[in-house]
Amino acid sequence: MNMTIFPPCEVYNHLYDIACEGVFYVEVYAEYLFLENFLMGILILYLSGKIAGLTTSKKRLILGGILCGLFSFIIFVRNMGMLLGVLVKIAFSLLLAHVAFDKKILKGTILIYIVSVFMGGMTILLLYLIRIRGLTNNAVLYVGDITYMNVVFGAVVSYVTIIAFSKVMEAKQLKERVFTTITIEIEGHTVIHRALIDSGNFLRDPLSGKAVAIISQSAAVQFKNMDHVDFSSRYCLIPYHAIGTKNGMLEGYRVDNAWVNGRALGSIIVAVYDTEFCKLGEEEEYQILLSKDFLMGGVA
């Protein structure tokens, strides 16, 4: 589908007083415009979720990409005006964040803009280096002569750079945040404990593969004394290996939700340790051991 745009001569700077003897036009292929924005939309949403620890799914990413592809046709709307253009962009960003990340709308919107700015900078650099013709209108950029190899190259560079940045920041967070606080919820009851991030804790639920939190014996007493909670339906056994123990078993209980540093972990298993944890110092007391996976939820 071939579309031709004839922008008015007024778009040029009047200081140069250019006489409009001919007509400037750019051919835009609608299917390419949609496909490029569809793919880049998916990549932007994926990277946004990756660095922010936002939960999404393939269906949400694909739907978000479709919205990005459709929204790109706003480039054909003339005389929208600055104020209306800004409002439309903000509304679309909020809708996109809601579709991709459900309830994390504000955080998702901010990350979408951050990743978009970064990838937009990569695109502008590419245009500058290899002098590719393009068209921009209503916050949409259409690149006419770019090849798909250029698009793939720019996407790969952006992906590798952002992922590398995320890994560096996550490692920095893990190094700085040795101790943290975990909030556990079961049927409306909540308990808050101090937790130690243990890089040597690799305990996982054999069924789901999710990391398992380990609670000390004394803290487990408070945990299991919650009123009107049927712990029998939440009971499970977690196999573990340790020094001197080849095939051990820990009692575990599945909780409704848990939060670490304000991040919801969802339903996790809390395994009960049969003794107390060693203190690392006079004031370094903790009741729960967490693996580093509980912090690997993004850097934003």
Backbone as numpy.savetxt, mean C-alpha at the origin, in Angstrom:
# Nx Ny Nz CAx CAy CAz Cx Cy Cz
-9.25 3.19 -32.67 -10.11 4.39 -32.67 -9.23 5.62 -32.67
-9.29 6.41 -33.73 -8.43 7.57 -33.88 -9.19 8.84 -33.53
-8.64 9.63 -32.63 -9.26 10.90 -32.25 -8.26 12.02 -32.50
-8.74 13.14 -33.03 -7.88 14.29 -33.30 -8.34 15.47 -32.48
-7.40 16.13 -31.80 -7.72 17.27 -30.95 -7.27 18.55 -31.64
-8.13 19.55 -31.69 -7.79 20.85 -32.25 -7.91 21.91 -31.16
-6.88 22.11 -30.37 -6.97 23.11 -29.32 -6.96 24.51 -29.90
-7.62 25.45 -29.27 -7.66 26.82 -29.78 -6.29 27.47 -29.70
-6.09 28.46 -30.56 -4.79 29.14 -30.60 -4.51 29.91 -29.32
-5.56 30.20 -28.51 -5.36 30.96 -27.28 -4.50 30.23 -26.26
-4.28 28.94 -26.44 -3.47 28.22 -25.47 -2.02 28.66 -25.53
-1.62 29.31 -26.59 -0.24 29.77 -26.70 -0.06 31.07 -25.92
1.14 31.36 -25.55 1.45 32.56 -24.79 1.26 33.79 -25.67
0.39 34.70 -25.22 0.10 35.88 -26.02 1.28 36.83 -26.10
2.24 36.67 -25.22 3.41 37.54 -25.27 4.18 37.39 -26.57
4.06 36.21 -27.18 4.77 35.98 -28.43 3.93 36.39 -29.65
2.65 36.66 -29.42 1.76 37.14 -30.47 1.89 36.28 -31.74
1.71 34.98 -31.53 1.86 34.06 -32.65 0.62 34.10 -33.54
0.83 34.26 -34.80 -0.28 34.26 -35.74 -0.66 32.82 -36.04
-1.95 32.54 -35.93 -2.44 31.17 -36.11 -2.77 30.96 -37.59
-1.76 30.68 -38.34 -1.99 30.47 -39.77 -2.45 29.03 -40.04
-1.96 28.08 -39.27 -2.34 26.68 -39.45 -3.06 26.18 -38.22
-3.33 24.91 -38.21 -4.00 24.28 -37.08 -3.09 23.22 -36.49
-2.85 23.33 -35.19 -2.02 22.35 -34.48 -2.91 21.20 -34.02
-2.49 19.98 -34.27 -3.31 18.85 -33.85 -2.41 17.69 -33.42
-2.97 16.87 -32.57 -2.32 15.66 -32.11 -3.29 14.50 -32.27
-2.85 13.42 -32.88 -3.68 12.24 -33.03 -3.58 11.39 -31.76
-4.73 11.07 -31.20 -4.78 10.27 -29.98 -5.56 8.98 -30.27
-4.93 7.85 -30.02 -5.59 6.57 -30.19 -6.23 6.17 -28.86
-7.54 6.15 -28.86 -8.29 5.97 -27.62 -7.95 4.66 -26.93
-7.78 3.57 -27.72 -7.49 2.29 -27.10 -6.12 2.28 -26.41
-5.14 3.00 -27.02 -3.83 3.09 -26.40 -3.89 3.97 -25.15
-4.65 5.05 -25.24 -4.81 5.95 -24.09 -5.39 5.19 -22.91
-6.43 4.39 -23.15 -7.05 3.60 -22.08 -6.09 2.56 -21.54
-5.45 1.80 -22.44 -4.58 0.70 -22.01 -3.40 1.21 -21.20
-2.78 2.30 -21.65 -1.61 2.83 -20.94 -2.00 3.27 -19.53
-3.12 3.98 -19.41 -3.54 4.46 -18.10 -4.07 3.33 -17.24
-4.64 2.30 -17.84 -5.10 1.12 -17.11 -3.92 0.41 -16.45
-2.87 0.17 -17.22 -1.69 -0.53 -16.70 -0.95 0.32 -15.66
-0.77 1.59 -15.96 -0.06 2.46 -15.03 -0.87 2.67 -13.76
-2.19 2.69 -13.88 -3.05 2.82 -12.70 -2.88 1.64 -11.76
-2.84 0.43 -12.33 -2.63 -0.77 -11.51 -1.28 -0.70 -10.81
-0.25 -0.28 -11.54 1.09 -0.21 -10.96 1.14 0.82 -9.84
0.53 1.98 -10.05 0.51 3.03 -9.02 -0.21 2.56 -7.77
-1.35 1.90 -7.94 -2.11 1.41 -6.80 -1.35 0.31 -6.06
-0.70 -0.57 -6.80 0.07 -1.65 -6.18 1.22 -1.08 -5.35
1.97 -0.13 -5.92 3.09 0.47 -5.21 2.61 1.29 -4.02
1.48 1.96 -4.16 0.93 2.73 -3.04 0.60 1.82 -1.88
-0.05 0.71 -2.17 -0.37 -0.25 -1.12 0.87 -0.88 -0.53
1.88 -1.09 -1.37 3.11 -1.75 -0.91 3.85 -0.90 0.12
4.02 0.39 -0.16 4.80 1.21 0.75 3.99 1.69 1.94
2.67 1.56 1.88 1.84 2.01 2.99 1.27 0.85 3.80
1.50 -0.38 3.35 0.96 -1.52 4.08 -0.55 -1.60 4.00
-1.14 -1.12 2.90 -2.59 -1.14 2.74 -3.02 -2.44 2.07
-4.03 -3.05 2.62 -4.52 -4.32 2.09 -5.40 -4.08 0.86
-5.13 -4.84 -0.19 -5.94 -4.75 -1.40 -6.03 -6.15 -2.01
-6.54 -6.25 -3.22 -6.68 -7.55 -3.88 -6.54 -7.34 -5.38
-6.41 -8.45 -6.12 -6.27 -8.36 -7.57 -7.51 -7.73 -8.19
-8.68 -8.11 -7.69 -9.92 -7.55 -8.24 -9.99 -6.05 -8.03
-9.58 -5.59 -6.84 -9.60 -4.15 -6.54 -8.59 -3.41 -7.42
-7.43 -4.00 -7.63 -6.41 -3.37 -8.47 -6.89 -3.26 -9.92
-7.50 -4.32 -10.42 -7.99 -4.31 -11.80 -9.11 -3.28 -11.96
-10.03 -3.23 -10.99 -11.12 -2.25 -11.05 -10.56 -0.84 -10.98
-9.56 -0.63 -10.13 -8.92 0.68 -10.06 -8.24 1.04 -11.36
-7.60 0.05 -12.01 -6.98 0.31 -13.31 -8.00 0.69 -14.37
-9.15 0.03 -14.35 -10.22 0.38 -15.30 -10.68 1.82 -15.09
-10.84 2.21 -13.83 -11.24 3.59 -13.54 -10.21 4.58 -14.05
-8.92 4.25 -13.87 -7.86 5.14 -14.36 -7.92 5.25 -15.88
-8.16 4.10 -16.55 -8.26 4.13 -18.00 -9.42 4.99 -18.48
-10.56 4.87 -17.82 -11.73 5.66 -18.21 -11.53 7.13 -17.89
-10.91 7.42 -16.75 -10.72 8.81 -16.34 -9.77 9.54 -17.29
-8.90 8.81 -17.97 -7.94 9.45 -18.86 -8.63 10.21 -20.00
-9.88 9.84 -20.33 -10.59 10.49 -21.42 -11.05 11.90 -21.05
-10.79 12.30 -19.81 -11.09 13.67 -19.43 -10.20 14.65 -20.19
-9.15 14.10 -20.83 -8.26 14.94 -21.61 -9.00 15.61 -22.77
-10.14 15.05 -23.19 -10.90 15.61 -24.29 -11.91 16.68 -23.86
-12.02 16.91 -22.56 -12.98 17.91 -22.06 -12.33 19.29 -22.12
-12.98 20.21 -22.78 -12.44 21.55 -22.92 -13.05 22.50 -21.90
-12.28 23.54 -21.60 -12.76 24.65 -20.77 -13.36 24.19 -19.45
-12.71 23.25 -18.79 -13.22 22.77 -17.51 -13.00 23.80 -16.41
-11.93 24.55 -16.50 -11.64 25.53 -15.46 -10.80 24.94 -14.35
-10.00 25.81 -13.72 -9.06 25.32 -12.70 -9.77 24.75 -11.49
-10.74 25.48 -10.94 -11.41 25.05 -9.72 -12.15 23.74 -9.92
-12.94 23.66 -11.00 -13.69 22.43 -11.28 -12.73 21.28 -11.56
-11.64 21.57 -12.26 -10.66 20.53 -12.55 -10.05 19.94 -11.28
-9.71 20.82 -10.33 -9.13 20.36 -9.07 -10.13 19.51 -8.29
-11.39 19.97 -8.24 -12.42 19.23 -7.50 -12.67 17.85 -8.12
-12.68 17.80 -9.45 -12.90 16.52 -10.14 -11.75 15.56 -9.85
-10.51 16.07 -9.86 -9.34 15.22 -9.60 -9.37 14.68 -8.17
-9.70 15.56 -7.23 -9.75 15.12 -5.83 -10.83 14.07 -5.63
-12.00 14.32 -6.22 -13.11 13.36 -6.09 -12.73 12.02 -6.70
-12.06 12.05 -7.85 -11.65 10.79 -8.49 -10.60 10.07 -7.65
-9.68 10.81 -7.06 -8.64 10.20 -6.22 -9.25 9.52 -5.01
-10.23 10.16 -4.39 -10.90 9.56 -3.23 -11.66 8.30 -3.64
-12.32 8.36 -4.79 -13.03 7.18 -5.29 -12.05 6.05 -5.58
-10.93 6.38 -6.19 -9.92 5.37 -6.53 -9.36 4.72 -5.27
-9.07 5.53 -4.25 -8.55 4.99 -2.99 -9.58 4.10 -2.31
-10.85 4.49 -2.40 -11.91 3.68 -1.79 -12.04 2.34 -2.50
-11.98 2.35 -3.82 -12.09 1.11 -4.58 -10.91 0.19 -4.31
-9.71 0.76 -4.23 -8.50 -0.07 -4.09 -8.23 -0.49 -2.66
-8.49 0.43 -1.70 -8.08 0.18 -0.32 -9.21 0.22 0.69
-10.44 0.24 0.22 -11.62 0.17 1.08 -11.67 1.35 2.05
-11.42 1.12 3.34 -11.64 2.15 4.35 -10.47 3.11 4.52
-9.30 2.77 4.01 -8.12 3.63 4.15 -8.10 4.67 3.02
-9.17 5.49 2.96 -9.33 6.39 1.82 -8.31 7.53 1.85
-8.19 8.22 2.98 -7.30 9.38 3.06 -5.84 8.96 2.88
-5.43 7.94 3.61 -4.06 7.45 3.49 -3.77 6.96 2.08
-4.73 6.23 1.51 -4.55 5.73 0.15 -4.44 6.85 -0.86
-5.26 7.90 -0.70 -5.22 9.03 -1.62 -3.87 9.73 -1.58
-3.36 9.95 -0.37 -2.06 10.62 -0.22 -0.96 9.81 -0.89
-0.97 8.49 -0.66 0.06 7.64 -1.26 -0.07 7.55 -2.76
-1.30 7.56 -3.28 -1.50 7.56 -4.73 -0.86 8.78 -5.36
-1.02 9.94 -4.72 -0.42 11.16 -5.26 1.09 11.12 -5.16
1.62 10.60 -4.06 3.08 10.54 -3.90 3.70 9.65 -4.98
3.13 8.45 -5.16 3.65 7.54 -6.17 3.45 8.12 -7.57
2.32 8.77 -7.81 2.05 9.36 -9.12 3.05 10.47 -9.44
3.37 11.29 -8.44 4.34 12.36 -8.64 5.70 11.77 -8.99
6.09 10.71 -8.29 7.38 10.08 -8.57 7.41 9.51 -9.99
6.38 8.76 -10.35 6.34 8.16 -11.67 6.16 9.21 -12.76
5.43 10.29 -12.43 5.31 11.39 -13.39 6.65 12.05 -13.64
7.46 12.17 -12.59 8.79 12.73 -12.75 9.65 11.85 -13.65
9.51 10.53 -13.50 10.25 9.61 -14.36 9.81 9.77 -15.82
8.50 9.97 -16.04 7.99 10.15 -17.40 8.52 11.43 -18.02
8.49 12.52 -17.26 8.99 13.80 -17.76 10.47 13.70 -18.09
11.24 13.00 -17.23 12.67 12.81 -17.50 12.87 12.04 -18.80
12.03 11.02 -19.01 12.12 10.24 -20.24 11.80 11.10 -21.46
10.76 11.92 -21.35 10.40 12.81 -22.45 11.53 13.79 -22.77
12.18 14.26 -21.70 13.25 15.23 -21.87 14.48 14.60 -22.54
14.80 13.38 -22.13 16.02 12.74 -22.62 15.89 12.29 -24.08
14.74 11.75 -24.45 14.62 11.21 -25.81 13.68 12.04 -26.68
13.23 13.19 -26.18 12.47 14.18 -26.97 11.25 13.56 -27.64
10.36 13.03 -26.81 9.12 12.44 -27.31 8.01 13.48 -27.28
7.20 13.50 -28.33 6.06 14.42 -28.37 4.95 13.93 -27.45
4.24 14.88 -26.88 3.14 14.51 -26.00 2.10 15.60 -25.91
1.02 15.29 -25.19 -0.08 16.22 -25.01 -0.57 16.13 -23.58
-0.82 17.27 -22.95 -1.35 17.27 -21.60 -2.56 18.20 -21.53
-3.59 17.76 -20.82 -4.78 18.57 -20.63 -5.58 17.97 -19.48
-6.10 18.82 -18.59 -6.92 18.37 -17.46 -6.21 17.31 -16.62
-4.91 17.52 -16.42 -4.09 16.64 -15.55 -3.87 15.25 -16.13
-4.10 15.08 -17.43 -3.85 13.80 -18.08 -2.75 14.00 -19.12
-1.78 13.10 -19.13 -0.67 13.18 -20.07 -0.80 12.06 -21.09
-0.76 12.43 -22.37 -0.76 11.44 -23.45 0.54 11.57 -24.20
1.27 10.46 -24.27 2.56 10.44 -24.96 2.36 9.77 -26.30
2.63 10.50 -27.37 2.30 10.00 -28.69 3.29 9.02 -29.28
4.59 9.32 -29.21 5.58 8.52 -29.92 6.29 7.49 -29.06
5.91 7.38 -27.82 6.61 6.47 -26.92 6.31 5.02 -27.28
7.31 4.18 -27.16 7.13 2.76 -27.44 6.83 2.02 -26.15
6.31 0.80 -26.28 5.99 0.04 -25.09 7.24 -0.38 -24.33
8.37 -0.47 -25.02 9.62 -0.75 -24.33 9.99 0.39 -23.40
9.73 1.64 -23.85 9.98 2.79 -23.00 9.07 2.77 -21.77
7.80 2.40 -22.00 6.84 2.34 -20.89 7.27 1.28 -19.89
7.64 0.10 -20.39 8.07 -0.98 -19.51 9.33 -0.58 -18.75
10.26 0.07 -19.44 11.50 0.50 -18.78 11.20 1.48 -17.65
10.36 2.48 -17.93 10.02 3.46 -16.91 9.30 2.83 -15.73
8.39 1.87 -16.02 7.66 1.19 -14.96 8.59 0.35 -14.10
9.52 -0.36 -14.74 10.46 -1.20 -13.99 11.36 -0.35 -13.11
11.87 0.76 -13.65 12.73 1.65 -12.86 11.97 2.19 -11.66
10.72 2.62 -11.88 9.92 3.14 -10.77 9.65 2.07 -9.73
9.31 0.86 -10.19 9.01 -0.24 -9.27 10.23 -0.58 -8.43
11.37 -0.77 -9.07 12.58 -1.15 -8.35 12.99 -0.07 -7.36
12.90 1.19 -7.76 13.29 2.29 -6.89 12.40 2.37 -5.65
11.09 2.29 -5.84 10.16 2.40 -4.72 10.27 1.20 -3.79
10.38 0.00 -4.36 10.52 -1.20 -3.53 11.82 -1.15 -2.73
12.91 -0.71 -3.37 14.19 -0.60 -2.66 14.10 0.41 -1.53
13.43 1.53 -1.79 13.24 2.54 -0.75 12.43 1.97 0.41
11.38 1.20 0.09 10.55 0.61 1.13 11.35 -0.36 1.99
12.19 -1.17 1.35 12.98 -2.14 2.10 13.96 -1.44 3.04
14.58 -0.37 2.56 15.53 0.38 3.40 14.82 0.98 4.61
13.65 1.58 4.37 12.92 2.21 5.46 12.37 1.17 6.44
11.91 0.03 5.93 11.42 -1.03 6.81 12.54 -1.55 7.70
13.74 -1.73 7.11 14.88 -2.20 7.90 15.24 -1.18 8.98
15.13 0.10 8.64 15.41 1.16 9.61 14.39 1.14 10.74
13.13 0.92 10.40 12.08 0.85 11.41 12.30 -0.34 12.35
12.66 -1.47 11.78 12.87 -2.66 12.59 14.04 -2.47 13.55
15.05 -1.75 13.10 16.22 -1.53 13.95 15.90 -0.57 15.09
15.07 0.43 14.80 14.77 1.45 15.81 13.67 1.01 16.77
12.69 0.26 16.30 11.54 -0.10 17.12 11.70 -1.52 17.65
12.53 -1.67 18.67 12.71 -2.97 19.28 11.48 -3.34 20.10
11.00 -2.37 20.88 9.80 -2.58 21.68 8.63 -1.83 21.07
7.46 -2.37 21.25 6.25 -1.73 20.75 5.08 -2.14 21.65
3.89 -1.74 21.27 2.67 -2.08 22.02 1.71 -2.80 21.09
1.09 -3.86 21.60 0.10 -4.59 20.82 -1.22 -4.58 21.57
-2.28 -4.30 20.85 -3.64 -4.33 21.39 -4.37 -5.53 20.80
-4.94 -6.36 21.65 -5.62 -7.58 21.22 -7.11 -7.46 21.55
-7.95 -7.82 20.59 -9.41 -7.74 20.77 -10.04 -9.11 20.56
-10.92 -9.47 21.52 -11.70 -10.70 21.41 -13.12 -10.41 21.86
-14.06 -10.52 20.95 -15.49 -10.33 21.25 -15.75 -9.07 22.05
-15.16 -7.98 21.63 -15.38 -6.68 22.26 -14.45 -6.38 23.43
-13.74 -7.38 23.95 -12.78 -7.18 25.03 -11.40 -6.87 24.44
-10.67 -5.96 25.08 -9.34 -5.63 24.60 -8.33 -5.70 25.74
-7.14 -6.13 25.41 -6.01 -6.11 26.34 -4.83 -5.49 25.61
-4.03 -4.76 26.36 -2.86 -4.09 25.78 -1.61 -4.60 26.49
-0.63 -5.01 25.71 0.62 -5.54 26.27 1.81 -4.90 25.58
2.91 -4.88 26.32 4.17 -4.46 25.73 4.78 -5.66 25.01
5.32 -5.41 23.84 5.83 -6.51 23.01 7.27 -6.24 22.59
7.99 -7.31 22.41 9.36 -7.25 21.89 9.37 -7.80 20.48
9.98 -7.04 19.57 10.15 -7.52 18.20 11.38 -8.42 18.17
11.15 -9.69 17.95 12.22 -10.68 17.99 12.51 -11.15 16.56
13.69 -10.77 16.04 14.04 -11.14 14.67 14.25 -12.65 14.52
14.40 -13.35 15.65 14.60 -14.78 15.59 13.33 -15.58 15.75
12.20 -14.90 15.83 10.92 -15.57 15.99 10.32 -15.84 14.61
10.29 -17.09 14.20 9.75 -17.47 12.89 8.50 -18.33 13.03
7.85 -18.28 14.18 6.69 -19.13 14.42 5.52 -18.69 13.53
4.92 -19.70 12.86 3.82 -19.40 11.94 2.70 -20.42 12.10
1.50 -19.98 11.74 0.35 -20.87 11.70 0.52 -21.82 10.51
0.56 -23.13 10.74 0.80 -24.07 9.63 -0.30 -24.05 8.58
-1.50 -23.58 8.92 -2.61 -23.57 7.96 -2.60 -22.31 7.09
-2.53 -21.15 7.73 -2.59 -19.89 6.98 -1.23 -19.36 6.59
-0.18 -19.78 7.30 1.15 -19.26 7.02 1.43 -17.92 7.67
0.46 -17.39 8.43 0.63 -16.10 9.07 1.51 -16.22 10.31
2.21 -15.12 10.62 3.06 -15.10 11.81 2.20 -15.23 13.06
2.77 -15.84 14.10 2.06 -16.07 15.36 2.73 -15.26 16.47
1.92 -14.58 17.27 2.42 -13.87 18.44 2.52 -14.85 19.61
3.52 -14.66 20.48 3.73 -15.54 21.63 3.54 -14.73 22.91
2.65 -15.18 23.78 2.33 -14.47 25.01 2.87 -15.24 26.20
3.35 -14.51 27.21 3.92 -15.17 28.39 2.81 -15.81 29.22
3.21 -16.67 30.15 2.24 -17.43 30.94 1.38 -16.52 31.80
2.00 -15.54 32.49 1.22 -14.66 33.37 0.27 -13.77 32.59
0.71 -13.27 31.43 -0.16 -12.44 30.61 -1.29 -13.25 30.01
-1.04 -14.53 29.77 -2.07 -15.40 29.21 -3.20 -15.62 30.20
-2.89 -15.55 31.50 -3.94 -15.70 32.52 -4.97 -14.58 32.38
-4.48 -13.35 32.26 -5.38 -12.22 32.04 -6.11 -12.36 30.71
-5.40 -12.86 29.74 -5.95 -13.04 28.40 -7.12 -14.02 28.41
-6.96 -15.14 29.14 -7.98 -16.20 29.14 -9.07 -16.00 30.18
-8.94 -14.95 31.00 -9.96 -14.68 32.02 -11.00 -13.66 31.55
-11.08 -13.40 30.28 -12.09 -12.49 29.76 -13.46 -13.11 29.95
-14.40 -12.30 30.40 -15.75 -12.79 30.67 -16.50 -13.12 29.38
-17.26 -14.20 29.44 -18.19 -14.57 28.38 -17.49 -14.78 27.02
-16.28 -15.29 27.05 -15.58 -15.60 25.81 -15.36 -17.11 25.74
-15.82 -17.71 24.64 -15.67 -19.15 24.45 -14.32 -19.43 23.80
-13.32 -19.71 24.62 -11.98 -19.94 24.09 -11.85 -21.33 23.46
-12.76 -22.24 23.79 -12.67 -23.58 23.21 -12.83 -23.55 21.70
-13.65 -22.64 21.19 -13.86 -22.54 19.75 -12.70 -21.85 19.05
-11.81 -21.23 19.83 -10.67 -20.52 19.27 -9.37 -21.29 19.45
-9.46 -22.43 20.08 -8.27 -23.19 20.45 -7.62 -23.86 19.24
-6.28 -23.89 19.25 -5.54 -24.60 18.21 -4.16 -24.95 18.76
-3.45 -25.79 18.06 -2.10 -26.16 18.44 -1.11 -25.69 17.37
-0.02 -25.10 17.84 0.99 -24.58 16.93 2.29 -25.36 17.12
2.75 -26.08 16.11 4.02 -26.81 16.23 5.19 -25.83 16.18
6.25 -26.16 16.91 7.42 -25.28 16.89 8.68 -26.11 17.09
9.79 -25.52 16.68 11.11 -26.12 16.86 11.98 -25.12 17.61
12.71 -25.59 18.58 13.61 -24.75 19.36 14.81 -25.57 19.77
15.79 -24.89 20.35 16.99 -25.59 20.81 16.60 -26.59 21.89
16.88 -27.85 21.66 16.54 -28.90 22.62 15.14 -29.44 22.45
14.36 -28.84 21.53 12.99 -29.30 21.29 12.78 -29.46 19.79
12.61 -30.68 19.34 12.44 -30.92 17.91 10.99 -30.80 17.48
10.08 -31.34 18.26 8.68 -31.35 17.87 7.81 -30.91 19.04
7.87 -29.61 19.35 7.07 -29.08 20.44 5.72 -28.57 19.97
4.80 -28.38 20.91 3.48 -27.85 20.60 3.14 -26.75 21.59
2.59 -25.64 21.07 2.12 -24.55 21.91 0.62 -24.42 21.75
-0.07 -24.17 22.88 -1.49 -23.87 22.80 -1.67 -22.49 22.16
-2.62 -22.40 21.26 -2.87 -21.13 20.59 -4.34 -20.78 20.60
-4.61 -19.47 20.50 -6.00 -18.98 20.46 -6.11 -17.92 19.37
-7.11 -18.05 18.54 -7.32 -17.10 17.45 -8.13 -15.91 17.96
-7.58 -14.71 17.80 -8.24 -13.48 18.27 -8.97 -12.83 17.10
-9.87 -11.91 17.42 -10.65 -11.24 16.37 -9.83 -10.21 15.61
-9.00 -9.48 16.34 -8.19 -8.45 15.70 -7.04 -8.07 16.63
-6.03 -7.47 16.07 -4.90 -6.98 16.85 -4.32 -5.78 16.14
-3.72 -4.86 16.90 -3.13 -3.66 16.34 -1.70 -3.49 16.85
-0.80 -3.18 15.95 0.58 -2.86 16.30 0.93 -1.54 15.64
1.29 -0.55 16.45 1.63 0.78 15.95 0.49 1.37 15.10
-0.74 1.12 15.53 -1.90 1.67 14.84 -2.31 0.90 13.60
-1.62 -0.18 13.27 -1.92 -0.96 12.07 -2.72 -2.19 12.45
-3.86 -2.38 11.82 -4.70 -3.54 12.10 -4.09 -4.78 11.45
-3.94 -5.83 12.23 -3.37 -7.09 11.74 -4.44 -8.09 11.34
-5.68 -7.83 11.73 -6.74 -8.78 11.46 -6.71 -9.93 12.46
-7.31 -11.04 12.10 -7.36 -12.20 12.99 -6.01 -12.91 12.98
-5.37 -12.97 14.14 -4.09 -13.67 14.27 -4.19 -14.71 15.38
-3.18 -15.53 15.49 -3.12 -16.53 16.57 -2.12 -16.08 17.62
-2.53 -16.17 18.87 -1.66 -15.87 20.00 -1.34 -17.19 20.69
-0.08 -17.59 20.66 0.36 -18.85 21.28 0.84 -18.58 22.71
0.55 -19.50 23.63 0.88 -19.32 25.05 2.21 -20.01 25.36
3.16 -19.23 25.85 4.45 -19.77 26.29 4.30 -20.26 27.73
4.96 -21.35 28.07 4.72 -21.98 29.37 5.54 -21.40 30.51
6.16 -20.26 30.29 6.92 -19.61 31.36 6.97 -18.11 31.08
7.81 -17.40 31.84 7.93 -15.96 31.65 9.11 -15.65 30.74
9.06 -14.47 30.12 10.15 -14.05 29.27 11.25 -13.40 30.11
12.48 -13.52 29.65 13.61 -12.90 30.35 13.56 -11.38 30.16
13.91 -10.63 31.20 13.99 -9.18 31.10 15.33 -8.80 30.47
15.28 -7.82 29.60 16.51 -7.34 28.96 17.19 -6.27 29.79
16.50 -5.80 30.80 17.02 -4.75 31.66 16.02 -4.52 32.77
16.31 -3.56 33.66 15.42 -3.32 34.78 14.04 -2.87 34.34
13.99 -2.07 33.27 12.70 -1.55 32.80 12.30 -2.16 31.46
13.01 -3.15 31.01 12.73 -3.75 29.71 11.90 -5.02 29.87
10.73 -4.85 30.44 9.82 -5.98 30.64 8.80 -6.02 29.51
8.47 -7.20 29.06 7.50 -7.36 27.98 6.74 -8.66 28.20
5.55 -8.72 27.60 4.67 -9.88 27.79 4.43 -10.68 26.51
4.78 -10.09 25.37 4.51 -10.75 24.09 5.73 -10.66 23.19
5.99 -11.73 22.48 7.03 -11.76 21.45 6.38 -11.68 20.07
6.87 -10.77 19.25 6.37 -10.63 17.89 7.51 -10.85 16.90
7.20 -11.44 15.76 8.21 -11.54 14.72 8.24 -10.22 13.95
9.29 -10.04 13.16 9.43 -8.80 12.39 8.33 -8.68 11.32
7.66 -9.79 10.99 6.60 -9.73 9.99 5.45 -8.82 10.41
5.26 -8.66 11.73 4.17 -7.80 12.20 4.44 -6.33 11.92
5.70 -5.98 11.67 6.02 -4.59 11.32 6.19 -4.40 9.84
6.24 -5.50 9.07 6.47 -5.38 7.65 5.18 -5.04 6.92
4.59 -3.91 7.30 3.33 -3.55 6.67 3.40 -2.24 5.94
4.61 -1.80 5.54 4.74 -0.55 4.82 5.50 0.47 5.61
5.93 1.53 4.96 6.76 2.54 5.60 6.03 3.86 5.75
4.83 3.98 5.20 4.11 5.25 5.27 3.01 5.16 6.32
